[in-house]
Amino acid sequence: MGDEKIKISGVKGDVVFGSGSGNIVGKNVKITGNVTLSNQQLSKIPTEYAKSLESFTQTINQELEKRKVPAEKAAPVQEAVKELAKEMEDVRSDQVTTIKTKHLNTKVSALIDAVVKILPKTAETLTAFTPLAPFSKLIGEGVEQLAKALQKEA
């Protein structure tokens, strides 16, 4: 747990942080959603994919902040990122089994679906998935094409 980071951004209003654990007092506070992965989570997956997920979370956080998406609406995206990272823990090369490919495709699809449900259906939203391009070789189809298809269905 010591590697977990607390990141607070997009906070509006009067906020007071006290000493000790969990002491935050505020009024008229709005916190926009942040999607994160700890270094501990990232260290368990191959470097190429860890960098991909890290870049994706930075990009998606910019979009969430720009669109002022509340943290509770971003929660499904956070969960989907964590689930994909967990599924990647036992991937050690680009040679994955058919079953693993299907599982990864499901996790990537769930992540895309979570994002397209909260962001507008624009080309800009589709480009947010560009950092996930390395996953295309693992899931057997292009991530951006999958995002386009899921965006049309949403």
TORKOL-4160 file (C-alpha; in steps of 0.2 Angstrom, whole numbers, padded with zeros to 4 digits, m for minus):
154
<pt num="1" X="0000" Y="0000" Z="0000"/>
<pt num="2" X="0015" Y="0012" Z="0003"/>
<pt num="3" X="0016" Y="0014" Z="m0016"/>
<pt num="4" X="m0001" Y="0021" Z="m0018"/>
<pt num="5" X="m0002" Y="0039" Z="m0021"/>
<pt num="6" X="m0015" Y="0052" Z="m0017"/>
<pt num="7" X="m0019" Y="0064" Z="m0031"/>
<pt num="8" X="m0031" Y="0078" Z="m0029"/>
<pt num="9" X="m0034" Y="0089" Z="m0044"/>
<pt num="10" X="m0049" Y="0099" Z="m0052"/>
<pt num="11" X="m0054" Y="0104" Z="m0034"/>
<pt num="12" X="m0065" Y="0120" Z="m0034"/>
<pt num="13" X="m0071" Y="0128" Z="m0018"/>
<pt num="14" X="m0064" Y="0131" Z="0000"/>
<pt num="15" X="m0054" Y="0116" Z="0006"/>
<pt num="16" X="m0045" Y="0113" Z="0022"/>
<pt num="17" X="m0034" Y="0098" Z="0025"/>
<pt num="18" X="m0030" Y="0094" Z="0043"/>
<pt num="19" X="m0017" Y="0083" Z="0050"/>
<pt num="20" X="m0019" Y="0065" Z="0053"/>
<pt num="21" X="m0029" Y="0053" Z="0042"/>
<pt num="22" X="m0044" Y="0057" Z="0032"/>
<pt num="23" X="m0047" Y="0075" Z="0038"/>
<pt num="24" X="m0054" Y="0085" Z="0024"/>
<pt num="25" X="m0066" Y="0099" Z="0027"/>
<pt num="26" X="m0074" Y="0109" Z="0013"/>
<pt num="27" X="m0089" Y="0119" Z="0006"/>
<pt num="28" X="m0094" Y="0120" Z="m0012"/>
<pt num="29" X="m0081" Y="0108" Z="m0016"/>
<pt num="30" X="m0081" Y="0099" Z="m0033"/>
<pt num="31" X="m0069" Y="0085" Z="m0037"/>
<pt num="32" X="m0067" Y="0079" Z="m0055"/>
<pt num="33" X="m0063" Y="0061" Z="m0058"/>
<pt num="34" X="m0046" Y="0055" Z="m0059"/>
<pt num="35" X="m0041" Y="0038" Z="m0066"/>
<pt num="36" X="m0025" Y="0031" Z="m0059"/>
<pt num="37" X="m0014" Y="0016" Z="m0057"/>
<pt num="38" X="m0001" Y="0014" Z="m0044"/>
<pt num="39" X="0017" Y="0010" Z="m0048"/>
<pt num="40" X="0015" Y="m0007" Z="m0039"/>
<pt num="41" X="0001" Y="m0011" Z="m0052"/>
<pt num="42" X="0011" Y="m0005" Z="m0067"/>
<pt num="43" X="0026" Y="m0015" Z="m0061"/>
<pt num="44" X="0017" Y="m0031" Z="m0063"/>
<pt num="45" X="0014" Y="m0029" Z="m0082"/>
<pt num="46" X="0026" Y="m0029" Z="m0097"/>
<pt num="47" X="0034" Y="m0012" Z="m0099"/>
<pt num="48" X="0026" Y="m0008" Z="m0116"/>
<pt num="49" X="0009" Y="m0010" Z="m0109"/>
<pt num="50" X="0012" Y="m0002" Z="m0093"/>
<pt num="51" X="0018" Y="0014" Z="m0102"/>
<pt num="52" X="0003" Y="0012" Z="m0113"/>
<pt num="53" X="m0009" Y="0012" Z="m0099"/>
<pt num="54" X="0000" Y="0026" Z="m0090"/>
<pt num="55" X="m0001" Y="0037" Z="m0106"/>
<pt num="56" X="m0019" Y="0033" Z="m0108"/>
<pt num="57" X="m0024" Y="0037" Z="m0090"/>
<pt num="58" X="m0015" Y="0054" Z="m0092"/>
<pt num="59" X="m0024" Y="0057" Z="m0108"/>
<pt num="60" X="m0041" Y="0052" Z="m0101"/>
<pt num="61" X="m0039" Y="0062" Z="m0086"/>
<pt num="62" X="m0036" Y="0078" Z="m0097"/>
<pt num="63" X="m0052" Y="0074" Z="m0105"/>
<pt num="64" X="m0061" Y="0071" Z="m0089"/>
<pt num="65" X="m0055" Y="0087" Z="m0082"/>
<pt num="66" X="m0058" Y="0097" Z="m0097"/>
<pt num="67" X="m0076" Y="0091" Z="m0098"/>
<pt num="68" X="m0078" Y="0093" Z="m0079"/>
<pt num="69" X="m0084" Y="0074" Z="m0076"/>
<pt num="70" X="m0087" Y="0071" Z="m0058"/>
<pt num="71" X="m0077" Y="0058" Z="m0049"/>
<pt num="72" X="m0093" Y="0047" Z="m0047"/>
<pt num="73" X="m0096" Y="0046" Z="m0066"/>
<pt num="74" X="m0077" Y="0042" Z="m0069"/>
<pt num="75" X="m0078" Y="0028" Z="m0057"/>
<pt num="76" X="m0082" Y="0015" Z="m0070"/>
<pt num="77" X="m0067" Y="0020" Z="m0080"/>
<pt num="78" X="m0056" Y="0018" Z="m0065"/>
<pt num="79" X="m0063" Y="0001" Z="m0062"/>
<pt num="80" X="m0061" Y="m0004" Z="m0080"/>
<pt num="81" X="m0042" Y="0002" Z="m0080"/>
<pt num="82" X="m0039" Y="m0008" Z="m0064"/>
<pt num="83" X="m0047" Y="m0024" Z="m0071"/>
<pt num="84" X="m0037" Y="m0022" Z="m0088"/>
<pt num="85" X="m0021" Y="m0020" Z="m0078"/>
<pt num="86" X="m0025" Y="m0035" Z="m0067"/>
<pt num="87" X="m0028" Y="m0046" Z="m0083"/>
<pt num="88" X="m0011" Y="m0040" Z="m0089"/>
<pt num="89" X="m0002" Y="m0047" Z="m0074"/>
<pt num="90" X="0002" Y="m0064" Z="m0081"/>
<pt num="91" X="0006" Y="m0058" Z="m0099"/>
<pt num="92" X="0024" Y="m0060" Z="m0102"/>
<pt num="93" X="0025" Y="m0059" Z="m0121"/>
<pt num="94" X="0015" Y="m0055" Z="m0137"/>
<pt num="95" X="0011" Y="m0074" Z="m0138"/>
<pt num="96" X="m0005" Y="m0076" Z="m0128"/>
<pt num="97" X="m0017" Y="m0090" Z="m0129"/>
<pt num="98" X="m0034" Y="m0089" Z="m0137"/>
<pt num="99" X="m0043" Y="m0088" Z="m0121"/>
<pt num="100" X="m0032" Y="m0074" Z="m0114"/>
<pt num="101" X="m0034" Y="m0065" Z="m0130"/>
<pt num="102" X="m0053" Y="m0066" Z="m0127"/>
<pt num="103" X="m0051" Y="m0060" Z="m0109"/>
<pt num="104" X="m0041" Y="m0046" Z="m0114"/>
<pt num="105" X="m0053" Y="m0041" Z="m0128"/>
<pt num="106" X="m0067" Y="m0041" Z="m0115"/>
<pt num="107" X="m0057" Y="m0030" Z="m0103"/>
<pt num="108" X="m0052" Y="m0017" Z="m0117"/>
<pt num="109" X="m0070" Y="m0017" Z="m0123"/>
<pt num="110" X="m0076" Y="m0014" Z="m0105"/>
<pt num="111" X="m0064" Y="0001" Z="m0103"/>
<pt num="112" X="m0069" Y="0008" Z="m0120"/>
<pt num="113" X="m0087" Y="0006" Z="m0116"/>
<pt num="114" X="m0085" Y="0015" Z="m0099"/>
<pt num="115" X="m0076" Y="0030" Z="m0107"/>
<pt num="116" X="m0088" Y="0032" Z="m0122"/>
<pt num="117" X="m0103" Y="0032" Z="m0109"/>
<pt num="118" X="m0096" Y="0048" Z="m0101"/>
<pt num="119" X="m0087" Y="0057" Z="m0114"/>
<pt num="120" X="m0095" Y="0065" Z="m0130"/>
<pt num="121" X="m0095" Y="0055" Z="m0146"/>
<pt num="122" X="m0082" Y="0064" Z="m0155"/>
<pt num="123" X="m0066" Y="0061" Z="m0165"/>
<pt num="124" X="m0057" Y="0069" Z="m0150"/>
<pt num="125" X="m0064" Y="0056" Z="m0138"/>
<pt num="126" X="m0058" Y="0042" Z="m0151"/>
<pt num="127" X="m0040" Y="0049" Z="m0151"/>
<pt num="128" X="m0040" Y="0047" Z="m0132"/>
<pt num="129" X="m0038" Y="0028" Z="m0136"/>
<pt num="130" X="m0022" Y="0030" Z="m0146"/>
<pt num="131" X="m0010" Y="0026" Z="m0131"/>
<pt num="132" X="m0019" Y="0009" Z="m0130"/>
<pt num="133" X="m0013" Y="0005" Z="m0148"/>
<pt num="134" X="0000" Y="m0009" Z="m0142"/>
<pt num="135" X="m0015" Y="m0019" Z="m0135"/>
<pt num="136" X="m0021" Y="m0021" Z="m0153"/>
<pt num="137" X="m0009" Y="m0035" Z="m0156"/>
<pt num="138" X="m0015" Y="m0044" Z="m0140"/>
<pt num="139" X="m0033" Y="m0043" Z="m0143"/>
<pt num="140" X="m0033" Y="m0047" Z="m0161"/>
<pt num="141" X="m0041" Y="m0030" Z="m0168"/>
<pt num="142" X="m0037" Y="m0012" Z="m0168"/>
<pt num="143" X="m0041" Y="m0003" Z="m0152"/>
<pt num="144" X="m0047" Y="0013" Z="m0161"/>
<pt num="145" X="m0058" Y="0003" Z="m0173"/>
<pt num="146" X="m0065" Y="m0006" Z="m0158"/>
<pt num="147" X="m0068" Y="0011" Z="m0150"/>
<pt num="148" X="m0077" Y="0018" Z="m0166"/>
<pt num="149" X="m0088" Y="0003" Z="m0166"/>
<pt num="150" X="m0092" Y="0004" Z="m0147"/>
<pt num="151" X="m0095" Y="0023" Z="m0149"/>
<pt num="152" X="m0108" Y="0020" Z="m0163"/>
<pt num="153" X="m0117" Y="0007" Z="m0152"/>
<pt num="154" X="m0117" Y="0018" Z="m0136"/>
